[in-house]
Amino acid sequence: MLRKLFSLDTATAKRVFGLDIMRAAAILIVVDAHATIALKEYYSGAFWHHLLPDGVELFFVLSGFLIGGILIRSYEKKETFDHQLLLNFWTRRWFRTLPNYYLVLGGLIAFALLQALRSGLHHKLPDISTLVKYFLFLQNFASYIPDFFPETWSLAIEEWSYITLPLVLWIMHSLLSSRLSRQRIVLLSILFVIVSTNLYRLILAVQIPISAGELGYRGIVVTRLDAISYGVLAAYIKNYFPVTWRDDSLRRRLLIVGLSLTLLAAFTSSIVIIKYYYELGLFPAYTFYKRTFYFPAIGLSMALLMPYMDGWRTATGLWSRFGLARAITHISLISYSMYLLNLTPIMLTFIERIPTTSLAVGWLKVGLFWALVLVLSTVLFKFFEKPVTTLRERLSAKEPTQLMSEGVKE
């Protein structure tokens, strides 16, 4: 009965296994980082943690690749970019992300109010004006996110990216369609977002003293509007240069380079090595780098992984044994629910309330945390996220899965 309850029919789902691996790896890295909170002062830091890439940045690139591909194919199929395409694109994106988000956000607000009612004390929620920002994804639009539901900083960046990039493409099409091909308009739109955002960060980085630190640019919408664009750039190459994209030898080389650069970026920006920057007098240069060039560096390095992972269509060999492929696909499917539930609803609201009296108790809390995340995320996905996502098929036009052959030859 329990097996049937938590089954997601992963064996019959039409998936790209390589992309499932990327999505599963991204969410596992994020949840693993939050799991260490349960250990409190007993967590001494694992060296291998400093070699892990940034799971959120991996999500950004993967989302950009998938969403960018949809946008490009829709544009090419319709051969124009108008308000109908734009509204359909937004409808499908928002049906995928907003219901889950508002359900969890509303649940957190209701829980805090009920807790205050039972205790007779004032609730610990932000003021009304700040809460309203959460419903409009403005909680970290131009400044770092408040303490409440802090993990949603990355979702706000994604949502605003889903707004800005299509709008830029629409404007570019309106202005340039009579002079440039759709392929060039797409490239120009992607480069405009990347270059303008990086230029904005660079100007701010030069104006503000280094002593102010990294400035939290990683988690602010207006300084991260390029976050998904590196994945969109990969989607551009896939759709307009399919022969190059399917070159197996090139895919393998790019995978090695991408993995090397991604791990290098993770290690050189980890806390374990910061003390050496101080000792060598390089910390000001490191701070400037983390404000500016780090973001395109990590985005492009992860984008290099996409050709190989996109070409990895099915699980073979050891991946197909012992239920490993099924587990990876399962985690990939519930990854968004895991993202929303793991930190504030489970770790900070429940697990943190259990005193960590020893290392053994800390690890028991970590185990309980993982169990709750996996079980509750599966339930949320199966009984809410999946039905709502299915509903969008009746309320919006289906988007093309392949680019039309005309105009895509190299």
Buried (B, 14 or more C-beta within 10 A) or exposed (E): EEEEEBEBEBEEEEBBBBBBBBBBBBBBBBBBBBBBBBBBEBBEEEEEBBBBBBBBBBBBBBBBBBBBBBBBBBBBBBEEBEEEBBEBBBBBBBBBBBBBBEBBBEBBBEBBEEEBEEEEEEBEBBEEEEBEBBEEBBBBBEEBBBEBBBBBBBBBBBBBBBBBBBEBBBBBBEEBBEEBEBBEBBBBBBEBBBEBBBEBBBEBBEEEEBEEEBBBBBBBBBBBBBBBBBBBBBBBBBBBBBEEBEBEEEBEBBBEEBBEBBBBBBBBBBEEEBEEBEEEEEBEEBBBBBBBBBBBBBBBBBBBBBBBBBBBEEBEEEBEEEEEBBEBBBBBBBBBBBBBBBBBBBBBBEBBEBEBEEBEBBBBBBEBBBEBBBBBBBBBBBEBBBEBBEEBEEEBBEBBEEBEEEEBEE
